[in-house]
């Protein structure tokens, strides 16, 4: 009987540290979500939004992850560059422009959308189910196409 206890204890000593470094279900789901985003042509980076004016205080203090799509010069030519922030009062524009409908319909976990010269960035907490991810990817595609954002006046 003592020999079985020693074998069990030895296995526990060997397998314990291995089990501690195994990814959790939540971590595996996060990797799958980010892989799905990359398959859709979205770049995922761990960075916080920059240059948010103090008057546009974010609705939460959650850590955000940036999902972005690159823009070619011809794609960005007619887009309006702006920063949209979900505040406690709702979505607001840095330049006091009308917030596009595609932005207002994003899941609550999305807090910042930035349309720049060379990319469109969407910052969110990556919380929610698969529908939240699909909504984020769809919004990036619509914004990139120019259909969901305000067009620049020529």
C-alpha positions in Angstrom: 0.0 0.0 0.0 2.9 2.3 0.8 4.3 1.8 -2.7 1.0 3.0 -4.3 1.1 6.1 -2.2 4.7 6.8 -3.2 3.8 6.3 -6.9 0.8 8.6 -6.6 2.8 11.3 -4.8 5.6 11.1 -7.4 3.0 11.5 -10.2 1.5 14.5 -8.4 4.9 16.1 -8.0 5.6 15.7 -11.7 2.2 16.6 -13.1 1.4 19.4 -10.7 3.7 22.0 -12.3 2.7 20.9 -15.7 -1.0 21.5 -15.0 -0.2 24.9 -13.6 1.1 26.1 -16.9 -1.7 24.7 -19.0 -3.9 27.4 -20.4 -7.3 27.8 -18.9 -10.6 27.6 -20.8 -10.8 31.4 -20.8 -7.3 31.8 -22.2 -7.9 29.2 -24.9 -11.1 31.1 -25.9 -9.2 34.4 -26.0 -6.6 32.8 -28.3 -9.3 31.5 -30.6 -11.0 34.9 -30.7 -7.7 36.6 -31.7 -7.0 33.9 -34.3 -10.4 34.6 -35.8 -9.6 38.3 -35.9 -6.3 37.7 -37.6 -8.0 35.4 -40.2 -10.3 38.4 -41.0 -7.3 40.6 -41.7 -7.4 42.4 -38.3 -4.2 43.2 -36.4 -4.5 42.6 -32.6 -2.2 44.6 -30.4 -2.1 45.1 -26.6 -2.1 48.9 -26.4 -4.3 51.5 -24.8 -5.9 54.4 -26.8 -3.9 57.6 -26.9 -4.7 61.3 -27.2 -8.2 61.1 -25.7 -9.1 64.6 -24.6 -10.0 65.0 -20.9 -13.6 66.0 -21.8 -14.1 62.6 -23.3 -13.7 60.4 -20.2 -14.2 56.7 -21.1 -17.2 54.9 -19.6 -15.0 52.4 -17.8 -11.4 51.8 -16.6 -11.2 48.4 -18.3 -8.0 47.4 -19.9 -8.5 47.6 -23.7 -7.1 45.7 -26.6 -6.7 47.3 -30.1 -8.1 45.6 -33.1 -7.1 47.5 -36.3 -7.2 47.3 -40.0 -4.7 49.0 -42.4 -5.9 51.6 -44.9 -4.4 52.1 -48.3 -4.2 55.8 -49.3 -7.0 55.4 -51.8 -9.2 53.8 -49.1 -8.7 56.5 -46.6 -9.0 59.4 -49.0 -12.7 60.0 -48.4 -13.0 59.0 -44.8 -13.4 61.5 -42.0 -10.6 61.2 -39.4 -12.0 61.3 -35.9 -11.9 59.7 -32.5 -15.1 58.4 -31.1 -15.3 57.6 -27.3 -18.0 55.8 -25.4 -18.5 58.1 -22.4 -21.0 57.8 -19.5 -23.3 60.0 -21.6 -22.9 57.8 -24.7 -20.7 58.0 -27.8 -19.0 61.3 -28.4 -16.8 62.6 -31.2 -13.5 64.4 -30.5 -14.3 66.8 -33.3 -17.9 67.2 -32.3 -19.1 65.5 -35.4 -22.1 63.1 -35.7 -21.1 59.6 -34.5 -21.7 57.1 -37.3 -24.5 54.6 -36.8 -22.1 51.6 -37.1 -20.2 53.0 -34.1 -23.2 53.5 -31.9 -24.4 49.9 -32.6 -21.1 48.3 -31.3 -21.2 46.1 -28.2 -20.9 47.8 -24.9 -17.4 46.4 -24.5 -16.1 48.6 -27.3 -15.0 52.0 -25.9 -12.9 53.8 -28.5 -13.0 53.9 -32.3 -10.3 55.9 -34.1 -10.3 56.6 -37.8 -6.9 57.7 -38.9 -4.9 58.3 -42.1 -3.4 54.8 -42.3 -5.6 52.6 -40.1 -8.9 52.2 -38.2 -8.5 51.2 -34.6 -11.2 49.8 -32.4 -10.4 49.4 -28.7 -12.4 47.0 -26.6 -12.1 44.7 -23.5 -12.6 41.5 -25.6 -15.5 40.5 -23.3 -18.7 39.0 -24.6 -19.5 36.0 -26.7 -18.8 35.2 -30.4 -21.5 37.6 -31.5 -19.5 40.5 -29.9 -16.4 39.6 -31.9 -18.4 39.3 -35.1 -19.9 42.7 -34.5 -16.5 44.2 -34.0 -15.1 42.6 -37.2 -18.2 43.7 -39.2 -17.9 47.2 -37.9 -14.2 47.4 -38.9 -15.1 46.1 -42.4 -18.0 48.6 -42.8 -15.8 51.5 -41.5 -13.0 50.5 -43.9 -15.4 50.4 -46.8 -16.5 53.9 -46.0 -20.2 52.9 -45.9 -20.6 53.2 -42.2 -18.7 56.4 -41.6 -19.2 60.0 -42.6 -17.7 60.8 -45.9 -15.4 63.8 -46.3 -16.8 66.6 -48.4 -14.8 67.2 -51.6 
